[in-house]
Amino acid sequence: MLADITPPSPLPPGTGVGLKPQHYSQALDLVSASTPSADSILSWFEVHPQNYFSAGGPPHRWLTAFAERVPLSFHSVGLSLGSRDGVDCDELEQLAALCNRYAPAMVSDHLSWSGSASNRYPDLLPVPYTKEALDHFAAQVARVQDRLGRTMLIENPSRYLAFARDDMSEADFLHALCARTGCGILFDINNIEVSATNLGLDADAMIDAIDPTLVGEVHLAGHAREDHAHGTLLIDDHGSQVTDETWRLFERFALRAGARPVLIEWDTDVPEFDTLLAEAAIAAAITRRATRNRQSVRGQLHALA
């Protein structure tokens, strides 16, 4: 049913942050002071739609005020696309109602599962990278897109273990999923650092393997580090500043991809709003530098042709 699905208006290729209740007033003052653009400190906000599944109240009054001024990205954490029994129907209906109400520029969820027929888990659990899992996951993504009437983005996961019988790489799985469903990729650079460290993979190769034309949004975040006798374990907790390694990997990607919508993701131990703005400013500076270098390289190649 891809012919019946329309792509959403894209997010602007600038920086955004997750919208938190403790920052509502400061954030609204910032975006009300000027017209947001790709050159603004913040040009869009991301929200977890599950936090707005209530019918009304102060959260919706605030969200309405933001939706009138800046593009929103709905980053879902509850569809559980990889669950054996498929998408949670109640969750999908509430998400569809919220999309109809606010018309977000983007909707996304994760390459994961978080529930079974009788249980829900407060985590995003990995799926095997097999043909069978791809068939199932593609069917669920198509189901969500058909219900929402729009394409969505799927985020690469942070992983702590790998399945022994994977028969394709993460990038190949995501590329095949996009080809079959028309969805795009939400590329979490922090998750690349986490997965590469935990699984002993080459982070640069993982960055280079992703087709940038499929990436509709980029996430940057911090993580916790545990050093054990058997090695280092990184835990994706979104509770600290972006690491130097994630910044480096982001710039490596931006040199190929150019400007993309980039989110500073900070969900635990949430800091003052100014700290988020400082992280967003770093992301914007790296994007500008990478874009200039990319254009310079292209110009040199053109001169040699």
C-alpha positions in Angstrom: 0.0 0.0 0.0 3.0 2.3 -0.4 1.1 4.2 -3.1 -1.4 5.4 -0.5 1.3 6.7 1.9 2.6 10.2 1.6 6.0 11.3 3.1 5.8 13.9 5.8 7.1 17.4 5.5 10.8 16.9 6.4 12.4 18.2 9.5 14.7 21.2 8.8 18.4 20.2 8.5 19.3 21.9 11.8 19.6 21.0 15.4 16.9 20.0 17.8 16.6 18.8 21.4 14.1 16.6 23.3 11.3 18.7 24.8 11.2 18.2 28.6 8.5 19.7 30.9 11.2 21.4 33.1 12.3 23.3 30.0 8.9 24.2 28.5 9.0 27.9 29.5 12.6 28.6 28.4 12.2 26.6 25.2 9.0 28.4 24.2 10.6 31.8 24.9 13.5 30.9 22.6 11.4 29.8 19.7 9.0 32.7 20.1 11.7 35.3 19.9 12.6 34.6 16.3 11.6 32.5 13.3 13.4 29.1 13.5 15.6 28.2 10.6 18.5 25.8 9.9 20.8 28.5 11.3 18.9 28.8 14.6 20.3 27.2 17.7 17.2 25.1 17.7 15.0 24.6 14.7 12.8 21.7 15.9 11.9 19.6 19.0 11.5 15.9 19.6 8.9 14.4 21.9 8.1 10.9 23.1 4.4 10.7 22.0 3.7 8.2 24.8 4.0 11.2 27.2 1.0 12.9 25.5 -1.4 10.0 25.3 -3.7 11.7 27.8 -6.7 13.6 26.4 -5.7 17.0 27.6 -4.3 19.1 30.4 -1.1 21.3 30.7 1.1 19.0 28.6 -1.2 19.4 25.6 -1.5 23.1 26.1 2.3 23.4 26.0 2.7 21.0 23.1 0.1 23.0 21.1 2.1 26.1 21.7 5.2 24.5 20.3 3.4 22.8 17.4 2.2 26.3 16.3 5.8 27.6 16.1 8.3 24.8 15.2 8.3 21.4 13.6 8.0 18.4 15.9 9.4 14.9 15.6 7.5 12.1 17.4 10.0 9.5 18.6 7.9 6.5 19.8 9.3 4.1 22.3 6.3 1.8 22.6 5.2 0.2 19.3 7.4 -2.9 19.9 7.6 -3.6 16.2 9.7 -6.7 16.6 7.4 -8.5 19.1 6.3 -11.9 17.9 2.6 -10.9 18.2 3.2 -7.7 16.2 2.5 -4.1 16.9 0.5 -3.2 20.1 -2.9 -2.1 18.6 -3.8 0.2 21.4 -0.5 1.9 21.2 -0.8 2.4 17.4 -4.3 3.9 17.7 -3.2 6.4 20.3 -0.2 7.3 18.2 -2.4 7.8 15.1 -4.7 10.0 17.1 -1.8 12.1 18.3 -0.4 12.4 14.8 -3.8 13.6 13.5 -3.9 16.2 16.3 -0.4 17.7 15.9 0.8 16.7 12.3 4.4 16.1 13.3 7.1 16.5 10.7 8.5 13.0 11.5 7.5 9.8 13.3 10.0 7.2 14.3 10.5 4.1 16.4 13.2 1.5 17.0 14.6 -1.7 15.5 13.6 -3.6 18.6 10.9 -5.3 20.6 9.7 -4.6 24.1 6.8 -6.9 24.8 5.1 -10.3 24.4 1.6 -11.5 24.7 1.6 -11.3 28.5 4.4 -8.9 29.4 5.8 -5.4 28.7 9.4 -4.6 29.3 10.9 -1.2 30.0 13.6 -1.7 27.5 14.3 -1.8 23.7 15.4 -5.4 23.1 17.4 -6.4 19.9 16.1 -8.4 17.1 18.1 -11.0 15.1 19.3 -9.9 11.7 17.8 -12.8 9.8 15.5 -13.1 6.8 12.7 -14.3 9.0 13.1 -11.3 11.4 13.2 -9.0 8.4 10.0 -10.4 7.0 8.2 -9.9 10.3 9.6 -6.5 11.0 8.8 -5.2 7.5 5.2 -6.4 7.9 4.9 -4.5 11.1 6.4 -1.3 9.7 4.1 -1.5 6.8 1.2 -1.9 9.2 2.1 1.2 11.1 2.7 3.3 8.0 -0.6 2.2 6.5 -2.4 3.2 9.7 -0.6 6.5 10.0 -0.8 7.3 6.2 2.9 8.4 6.3 6.4 6.9 6.1 8.4 6.6 9.3 12.0 6.3 10.4 13.5 3.2 12.2 16.4 3.7 14.6 19.4 1.5 14.8 19.7 -0.1 18.3 22.3 0.0 21.0 23.4 -3.7 21.5 25.0 -5.5 24.3 24.9 -9.0 22.8 24.8 -10.3 19.2 22.7 -13.2 18.0 24.9 -16.2 16.9 22.8 -16.9 13.8 22.6 -13.4 12.3 22.9 -13.8 8.5 23.2 -10.1 7.6 24.8 -7.0 9.0 22.8 -4.3 10.8 23.3 -1.9 7.8 22.1 -4.6 5.3 19.0 -5.3 7.5 18.1 -1.6 7.6 18.7 -1.1 3.9 16.5 -4.1 3.1 13.8 -2.8 5.4 13.8 0.6 3.7 13.7 -1.0 0.3 10.7 -3.2 1.2 8.6 -0.6 3.2 9.7 2.8 2.0 10.7 3.8 5.6 13.8 5.7 6.4 16.6 5.5 9.0 16.9 7.4 12.2 20.7 7.1 12.6 21.8 7.1 16.2 25.6 7.8 16.2 25.8 7.1 20.0 24.3 3.7 19.5 27.1 3.0 17.0 29.8 3.7 19.6 27.9 1.6 22.2 27.4 -1.4 19.9 30.9 -1.3 18.4 32.5 -1.1 21.8 30.3 -3.8 23.4 30.5 -6.2 20.4 34.1 -5.6 19.3 33.0 -4.1 16.0 34.6 -1.4 13.8 32.7 1.8 14.5 34.1 3.6 11.4 33.0 0.7 9.2 29.5 0.8 10.7 29.2 4.5 10.1 30.4 4.1 6.5 28.0 1.2 5.8 24.9 3.3 6.2 23.5 4.9 3.0 23.1 8.6 4.0 20.3 9.1 1.5 18.1 7.0 3.7 18.8 8.9 6.9 16.0 11.4 7.8 17.2 12.2 11.3 20.4 11.8 13.4 20.6 11.3 17.2 23.6 12.2 19.4 23.7 11.3 23.1 25.9 10.3 26.0 26.2 6.9 27.7 27.5 5.3 30.9 30.7 3.4 31.0 31.6 0.4 33.1 35.1 -1.1 33.1 35.2 -4.8 34.0 38.0 -7.4 34.1 36.7 -8.8 30.8 36.5 -5.3 29.1 34.5 -2.1 28.8 30.7 -2.1 28.8 28.9 0.9 27.5 25.3 1.5 28.6 23.0 3.6 26.5 21.4 5.8 29.2 21.1 9.2 27.5 22.3 10.8 30.8 25.4 12.7 29.9 27.2 14.9 27.3 28.0 13.5 23.9 31.4 11.8 24.0 34.4 12.8 21.9 34.2 9.5 20.0 30.5 10.1 19.1 31.3 13.6 17.9 34.1 12.2 15.8 31.8 9.5 14.3 29.2 12.1 13.7 31.6 14.3 11.7 32.7 11.3 9.7 29.1 10.7 8.8 28.4 14.4 8.1 31.3 14.5 5.6 29.4 12.1 3.4 25.8 13.1 4.3 25.9 16.8 4.5 23.4 18.6 6.8 20.7 16.5 8.4 18.3 17.1 11.2 20.4 16.4 14.3 19.0 15.8 17.8 20.7 16.1 21.2 19.1 13.3 23.1 19.2 13.6 26.9 16.6 11.6 28.8 18.0 10.8 32.3 19.6 13.2 34.8 18.3 16.0 32.5 20.5 19.1 32.8 19.7 22.8 32.6 18.4 24.0 29.3 21.6 25.9 28.6 23.6 22.7 28.7 21.4 21.3 25.9 21.8 24.4 23.9 25.6 24.2 24.2 25.5 20.6 22.9 23.3 21.7 20.1 25.7 24.4 19.2 28.6 21.9 19.0 26.5 19.7 16.6 25.7 22.7 14.5 29.4 23.7 14.3 30.5 20.2 13.3 27.8 20.1 10.6 28.9 23.5 9.2 32.6 22.4 9.2 31.8 19.0 7.6 29.6 20.7 5.0 32.4 23.1 4.0 34.9 20.3 3.8 32.6 18.2 1.8 32.0 21.0 -0.7 35.8 21.7 -0.9 36.5 18.1 -1.7 33.7 18.1 -4.4 35.2 21.2 -5.9 38.7 19.7 -6.1 37.3 16.6 -7.7 35.3 18.7 -10.2 38.5 20.6 -11.1 40.3 17.4 -11.7 37.6 16.0 -13.9 
